[in-house]
Amino acid sequence: MADELEKTISVASRDPAYYGLDEVELSRRRNWTGSARNQVGTVRRAIEKGKSNSATSRYQDTSRTNLYSAQDNDDFISSESDRQQLLMRQQDEELDELSASVQRIGGVGLTIHEELSGQERILNDLSLEMETTSNRLDFVQKRVAMVMKKAGIKGQIMLIAFLVVLFIILFVLVFLT
């Protein structure tokens, strides 16, 4: 689980602005992960020590004459061990939940990455189509300019007159029929 957290933090540290983080937040998250790892290790060592102390304590208590105090010590150690085991189980459950959350977030991140990649491809295709259309439009404009240049002034006036007559005929057909 700690490895997953460290992987997540290292991915975020490659491009913190992309994830809306700064170095302070990344440092805080690294510190929290290290602290959590240390706390889990401390609890585990305490439980293991409690188990070994319990065995040693039982051996010494049997040699004592006061059986009541030995029983009290054993009860205390047993209850403390039970409490620590319960605490470890709770922490394990919380860490499992945290691990599942980190995995879900990682899945969401991958889905977002795939979506952005798809949109990037669409934008690239659109850009290519726009460039092709722009090239065609430039070609047509050059051809029209060449035709207009070849036609000369008389040809341009005749073309304008023809288009005006065509407009009038179309106007009459559309609005008067």
Secondary structure as UniProt FT lines:
FT   HELIX           2..14
FT   TURN            16..20
FT   HELIX           23..63
FT   HELIX           67..176
//
